Amino acid sequence: MATPVYSRPVGKRYLGNTNEMEVHDLSNERSACQVGEIIAARHAVTFSPDTLQQARAERYDNCAHCIGGSTR
């Protein structure tokens, strides 16, 4: 289940962007991911459980920069 966040999450690995429906790996974050901008725009969510599988189950696509394998 996705939960909105309004600041950089602590102890979470995956961050979703509701505007683009993509998921980012915070442990492999790249400048192209623009995580700060996603959070500032209030498009950020975390997942429970905090897994890539959960994000994919909620129809989030992989970020091409930090995860790879984007289907877009």
N, CA, C and O atoms as CSV, one atom per row, in Angstrom:
chain,resi,resn,atom,element,x,y,z
A,1,MET,N,N,0.845,-1.180,0.000
A,1,MET,CA,C,0.000,0.000,0.000
A,1,MET,C,C,0.889,1.243,0.000
A,1,MET,O,O,1.815,1.350,0.805
A,2,ALA,N,N,0.607,2.174,-0.900
A,2,ALA,CA,C,1.385,3.405,-1.019
A,2,ALA,C,C,0.907,4.436,-0.008
A,2,ALA,O,O,-0.292,4.623,0.199
A,3,THR,N,N,1.883,5.106,0.620
A,3,THR,CA,C,1.600,6.131,1.616
A,3,THR,C,C,2.298,7.428,1.207
A,3,THR,O,O,3.508,7.416,0.982
A,4,PRO,N,N,1.575,8.543,1.105
A,4,PRO,CA,C,2.214,9.811,0.743
A,4,PRO,C,C,3.263,10.232,1.775
A,4,PRO,O,O,3.086,10.024,2.976
A,5,VAL,N,N,4.355,10.824,1.292
A,5,VAL,CA,C,5.398,11.377,2.169
A,5,VAL,C,C,5.713,12.785,1.692
A,5,VAL,O,O,5.616,13.090,0.503
A,6,TYR,N,N,6.096,13.647,2.648
A,6,TYR,CA,C,6.340,15.056,2.332
A,6,TYR,C,C,7.749,15.492,2.686
A,6,TYR,O,O,8.075,16.677,2.624
A,7,SER,N,N,8.587,14.527,3.058
A,7,SER,CA,C,10.008,14.766,3.286
A,7,SER,C,C,10.735,13.471,2.935
A,7,SER,O,O,10.115,12.420,2.777
A,8,ARG,N,N,12.068,13.564,2.816
A,8,ARG,CA,C,12.838,12.380,2.436
A,8,ARG,C,C,12.630,11.293,3.495
A,8,ARG,O,O,12.894,11.519,4.675
A,9,PRO,N,N,12.159,10.120,3.078
A,9,PRO,CA,C,11.881,9.052,4.049
A,9,PRO,C,C,13.173,8.460,4.617
A,9,PRO,O,O,14.167,8.296,3.909
A,10,VAL,N,N,13.130,8.152,5.884
A,10,VAL,CA,C,14.258,7.522,6.568
A,10,VAL,C,C,13.931,6.043,6.734
A,10,VAL,O,O,12.832,5.687,7.161
A,11,GLY,N,N,14.884,5.190,6.397
A,11,GLY,CA,C,14.680,3.763,6.571
A,11,GLY,C,C,13.852,3.118,5.478
A,11,GLY,O,O,13.411,1.978,5.626
A,12,LYS,N,N,13.636,3.824,4.392
A,12,LYS,CA,C,12.892,3.283,3.251
A,12,LYS,C,C,13.827,3.203,2.057
A,12,LYS,O,O,14.683,4.069,1.877
A,13,ARG,N,N,13.671,2.186,1.256
A,13,ARG,CA,C,14.505,2.021,0.067
A,13,ARG,C,C,13.813,2.520,-1.196
A,13,ARG,O,O,14.463,3.098,-2.067
A,14,TYR,N,N,12.510,2.306,-1.306
A,14,TYR,CA,C,11.803,2.621,-2.552
A,14,TYR,C,C,10.876,3.816,-2.379
A,14,TYR,O,O,10.163,3.936,-1.383
A,15,LEU,N,N,10.905,4.699,-3.378
A,15,LEU,CA,C,10.078,5.900,-3.377
A,15,LEU,C,C,9.337,5.968,-4.699
A,15,LEU,O,O,9.951,5.907,-5.764
A,16,GLY,N,N,8.031,6.095,-4.635
A,16,GLY,CA,C,7.222,6.192,-5.838
A,16,GLY,C,C,6.936,7.630,-6.214
A,16,GLY,O,O,6.833,8.501,-5.350
A,17,ASN,N,N,6.810,7.873,-7.504
A,17,ASN,CA,C,6.423,9.171,-8.040
A,17,ASN,C,C,5.029,9.000,-8.642
A,17,ASN,O,O,4.872,8.387,-9.698
A,18,THR,N,N,4.024,9.545,-7.967
A,18,THR,CA,C,2.642,9.373,-8.417
A,18,THR,C,C,2.355,10.112,-9.715
A,18,THR,O,O,1.422,9.750,-10.432
A,19,ASN,N,N,3.134,11.136,-10.032
A,19,ASN,CA,C,2.930,11.898,-11.260
A,19,ASN,C,C,3.351,11.100,-12.489
A,19,ASN,O,O,2.694,11.170,-13.528
A,20,GLU,N,N,4.431,10.349,-12.380
A,20,GLU,CA,C,4.955,9.561,-13.502
A,20,GLU,C,C,4.701,8.063,-13.342
A,20,GLU,O,O,4.984,7.279,-14.248
A,21,MET,N,N,4.168,7.675,-12.191
A,21,MET,CA,C,3.940,6.256,-11.878
A,21,MET,C,C,5.218,5.441,-12.074
A,21,MET,O,O,5.221,4.405,-12.740
A,22,GLU,N,N,6.319,5.945,-11.467
A,22,GLU,CA,C,7.573,5.214,-11.496
A,22,GLU,C,C,8.120,5.108,-10.084
A,22,GLU,O,O,7.805,5.922,-9.216
A,23,VAL,N,N,8.943,4.093,-9.869
A,23,VAL,CA,C,9.523,3.838,-8.561
A,23,VAL,C,C,11.031,4.035,-8.643
A,23,VAL,O,O,11.670,3.648,-9.621
A,24,HIS,N,N,11.593,4.648,-7.588
A,24,HIS,CA,C,13.023,4.928,-7.500
A,24,HIS,C,C,13.639,4.132,-6.359
A,24,HIS,O,O,13.005,3.903,-5.329
A,25,ASP,N,N,14.884,3.713,-6.559
A,25,ASP,CA,C,15.655,3.007,-5.532
A,25,ASP,C,C,16.549,4.035,-4.844
A,25,ASP,O,O,17.548,4.470,-5.417
A,26,LEU,N,N,16.200,4.422,-3.630
A,26,LEU,CA,C,16.950,5.452,-2.917
A,26,LEU,C,C,18.367,5.018,-2.565
A,26,LEU,O,O,19.220,5.866,-2.304
A,27,SER,N,N,18.634,3.722,-2.554
A,27,SER,CA,C,19.994,3.247,-2.268
A,27,SER,C,C,20.879,3.306,-3.513
A,27,SER,O,O,22.080,3.052,-3.428
A,28,ASN,N,N,20.303,3.637,-4.659
A,28,ASN,CA,C,21.043,3.727,-5.919
A,28,ASN,C,C,20.643,5.006,-6.674
A,28,ASN,O,O,20.716,5.060,-7.902
A,29,GLU,N,N,20.225,6.023,-5.929
A,29,GLU,CA,C,19.692,7.260,-6.496
A,29,GLU,C,C,20.714,7.964,-7.393
A,29,GLU,O,O,21.898,8.037,-7.064
A,30,ARG,N,N,20.246,8.472,-8.513
A,30,ARG,CA,C,21.047,9.249,-9.463
A,30,ARG,C,C,20.477,10.668,-9.527
A,30,ARG,O,O,19.311,10.889,-9.198
A,31,SER,N,N,21.293,11.611,-9.944
A,31,SER,CA,C,20.813,13.002,-10.038
A,31,SER,C,C,19.640,13.119,-11.011
A,31,SER,O,O,18.762,13.962,-10.825
A,32,ALA,N,N,19.622,12.280,-12.045
A,32,ALA,CA,C,18.529,12.304,-13.019
A,32,ALA,C,C,17.191,11.887,-12.413
A,32,ALA,O,O,16.141,12.161,-12.996
A,33,CYS,N,N,17.211,11.236,-11.268
A,33,CYS,CA,C,15.963,10.795,-10.623
A,33,CYS,C,C,15.152,11.971,-10.091
A,33,CYS,O,O,13.925,11.889,-10.022
A,34,GLN,N,N,15.806,13.047,-9.718
A,34,GLN,CA,C,15.151,14.254,-9.221
A,34,GLN,C,C,14.233,13.973,-8.029
A,34,GLN,O,O,13.111,14.476,-7.967
A,35,VAL,N,N,14.715,13.178,-7.102
A,35,VAL,CA,C,13.919,12.795,-5.931
A,35,VAL,C,C,13.492,14.017,-5.121
A,35,VAL,O,O,12.352,14.090,-4.664
A,36,GLY,N,N,14.396,14.972,-4.943
A,36,GLY,CA,C,14.044,16.189,-4.196
A,36,GLY,C,C,12.868,16.923,-4.806
A,36,GLY,O,O,11.999,17.420,-4.090
A,37,GLU,N,N,12.839,16.991,-6.122
A,37,GLU,CA,C,11.755,17.661,-6.820
A,37,GLU,C,C,10.442,16.888,-6.688
A,37,GLU,O,O,9.372,17.484,-6.565
A,38,ILE,N,N,10.532,15.569,-6.715
A,38,ILE,CA,C,9.341,14.732,-6.556
A,38,ILE,C,C,8.716,14.972,-5.182
A,38,ILE,O,O,7.500,15.118,-5.057
A,39,ILE,N,N,9.563,15.011,-4.159
A,39,ILE,CA,C,9.079,15.245,-2.793
A,39,ILE,C,C,8.495,16.647,-2.671
A,39,ILE,O,O,7.416,16.821,-2.106
A,40,ALA,N,N,9.203,17.654,-3.197
A,40,ALA,CA,C,8.732,19.044,-3.111
A,40,ALA,C,C,7.394,19.235,-3.813
A,40,ALA,O,O,6.568,20.033,-3.371
A,41,ALA,N,N,7.177,18.507,-4.904
A,41,ALA,CA,C,5.918,18.614,-5.650
A,41,ALA,C,C,4.788,17.793,-5.027
A,41,ALA,O,O,3.657,17.799,-5.514
A,42,ARG,N,N,5.116,17.087,-3.942
A,42,ARG,CA,C,4.131,16.256,-3.229
A,42,ARG,C,C,3.615,15.093,-4.069
A,42,ARG,O,O,2.441,14.727,-4.003
A,43,HIS,N,N,4.519,14.522,-4.859
A,43,HIS,CA,C,4.192,13.353,-5.677
A,43,HIS,C,C,4.845,12.090,-5.126
A,43,HIS,O,O,4.832,11.053,-5.789
A,44,ALA,N,N,5.418,12.161,-3.922
A,44,ALA,CA,C,6.182,11.039,-3.373
A,44,ALA,C,C,5.321,10.138,-2.492
A,44,ALA,O,O,4.499,10.598,-1.699
A,45,VAL,N,N,5.545,8.833,-2.666
A,45,VAL,CA,C,4.915,7.832,-1.802
A,45,VAL,C,C,5.953,6.776,-1.441
A,45,VAL,O,O,6.928,6.566,-2.163
A,46,THR,N,N,5.725,6.122,-0.316
A,46,THR,CA,C,6.501,4.945,0.049
A,46,THR,C,C,5.563,3.748,0.010
A,46,THR,O,O,4.346,3.899,-0.095
A,47,PHE,N,N,6.138,2.571,0.096
A,47,PHE,CA,C,5.358,1.350,-0.046
A,47,PHE,C,C,5.459,0.494,1.210
A,47,PHE,O,O,6.472,0.499,1.909
A,48,SER,N,N,4.389,-0.235,1.474
A,48,SER,CA,C,4.378,-1.172,2.587
A,48,SER,C,C,3.826,-2.493,2.084
A,48,SER,O,O,2.643,-2.588,1.757
A,49,PRO,N,N,4.662,-3.502,2.019
A,49,PRO,CA,C,6.057,-3.532,2.443
A,49,PRO,C,C,6.948,-2.734,1.483
A,49,PRO,O,O,6.578,-2.480,0.336
A,50,ASP,N,N,8.117,-2.351,1.971
A,50,ASP,CA,C,9.074,-1.529,1.230
A,50,ASP,C,C,9.877,-2.408,0.271
A,50,ASP,O,O,11.066,-2.651,0.478
A,51,THR,N,N,9.203,-2.880,-0.784
A,51,THR,CA,C,9.842,-3.770,-1.755
A,51,THR,C,C,9.526,-3.318,-3.167
A,51,THR,O,O,8.508,-2.674,-3.420
A,52,LEU,N,N,10.414,-3.666,-4.077
A,52,LEU,CA,C,10.172,-3.387,-5.484
A,52,LEU,C,C,8.956,-4.164,-5.971
A,52,LEU,O,O,8.190,-3.669,-6.797
A,53,GLN,N,N,8.780,-5.357,-5.470
A,53,GLN,CA,C,7.634,-6.169,-5.858
A,53,GLN,C,C,6.318,-5.479,-5.497
A,53,GLN,O,O,5.361,-5.529,-6.270
A,54,GLN,N,N,6.265,-4.837,-4.328
A,54,GLN,CA,C,5.047,-4.120,-3.929
A,54,GLN,C,C,4.796,-2.937,-4.850
A,54,GLN,O,O,3.664,-2.707,-5.275
A,55,ALA,N,N,5.839,-2.191,-5.157
A,55,ALA,CA,C,5.687,-1.052,-6.060
A,55,ALA,C,C,5.189,-1.516,-7.427
A,55,ALA,O,O,4.303,-0.894,-8.013
A,56,ARG,N,N,5.749,-2.590,-7.926
A,56,ARG,CA,C,5.323,-3.127,-9.223
A,56,ARG,C,C,3.874,-3.618,-9.159
A,56,ARG,O,O,3.124,-3.456,-10.122
A,57,ALA,N,N,3.478,-4.215,-8.037
A,57,ALA,CA,C,2.098,-4.672,-7.864
A,57,ALA,C,C,1.119,-3.494,-7.884
A,57,ALA,O,O,-0.044,-3.648,-8.258
A,58,GLU,N,N,1.605,-2.320,-7.479
A,58,GLU,CA,C,0.773,-1.117,-7.491
A,58,GLU,C,C,0.917,-0.347,-8.803
A,58,GLU,O,O,0.515,0.812,-8.904
A,59,ARG,N,N,1.495,-1.008,-9.802
A,59,ARG,CA,C,1.584,-0.514,-11.176
A,59,ARG,C,C,2.591,0.609,-11.385
A,59,ARG,O,O,2.440,1.424,-12.296
A,60,TYR,N,N,3.626,0.654,-10.535
A,60,TYR,CA,C,4.710,1.620,-10.728
A,60,TYR,C,C,5.776,0.988,-11.607
A,60,TYR,O,O,6.160,-0.162,-11.394
A,61,ASP,N,N,6.253,1.734,-12.591
A,61,ASP,CA,C,7.294,1.279,-13.505
A,61,ASP,C,C,8.666,1.596,-12.894
A,61,ASP,O,O,8.794,2.526,-12.097
A,62,ASN,N,N,9.675,0.831,-13.264
A,62,ASN,CA,C,11.031,1.077,-12.787
A,62,ASN,C,C,11.575,2.390,-13.349
A,62,ASN,O,O,11.350,2.709,-14.517
A,63,CYS,N,N,12.289,3.150,-12.517
A,63,CYS,CA,C,13.026,4.305,-13.002
A,63,CYS,C,C,14.159,3.798,-13.899
A,63,CYS,O,O,14.887,2.882,-13.518
A,64,ALA,N,N,14.306,4.375,-15.060
A,64,ALA,CA,C,15.343,3.945,-16.006
A,64,ALA,C,C,16.740,4.230,-15.488
A,64,ALA,O,O,17.695,3.584,-15.917
A,65,HIS,N,N,16.885,5.195,-14.563
A,65,HIS,CA,C,18.212,5.612,-14.091
A,65,HIS,C,C,18.715,4.824,-12.888
A,65,HIS,O,O,19.865,4.387,-12.875
A,66,CYS,N,N,17.881,4.638,-11.892
A,66,CYS,CA,C,18.370,4.016,-10.645
A,66,CYS,C,C,18.034,2.535,-10.527
A,66,CYS,O,O,18.655,1.827,-9.734
A,67,ILE,N,N,17.061,2.050,-11.302
A,67,ILE,CA,C,16.697,0.628,-11.264
A,67,ILE,C,C,16.959,-0.027,-12.614
A,67,ILE,O,O,17.522,-1.120,-12.680
A,68,GLY,N,N,16.554,0.635,-13.678
A,68,GLY,CA,C,16.694,0.073,-15.026
A,68,GLY,C,C,15.521,-0.825,-15.354
A,68,GLY,O,O,14.704,-1.134,-14.487
A,69,GLY,N,N,15.440,-1.234,-16.578
A,69,GLY,CA,C,14.370,-2.132,-16.989
A,69,GLY,C,C,13.011,-1.470,-17.103
A,69,GLY,O,O,11.985,-2.139,-16.977
A,70,SER,N,N,12.988,-0.156,-17.343
A,70,SER,CA,C,11.728,0.546,-17.512
A,70,SER,C,C,10.991,-0.025,-18.718
A,70,SER,O,O,11.606,-0.368,-19.728
A,71,THR,N,N,9.688,-0.121,-18.604
A,71,THR,CA,C,8.896,-0.643,-19.714
A,71,THR,C,C,8.327,0.484,-20.582
A,71,THR,O,O,7.565,0.225,-21.514
A,72,ARG,N,N,8.690,1.719,-20.280
A,72,ARG,CA,C,8.199,2.852,-21.085
A,72,ARG,C,C,9.151,3.194,-22.185
A,72,ARG,O,O,8.897,4.119,-22.956
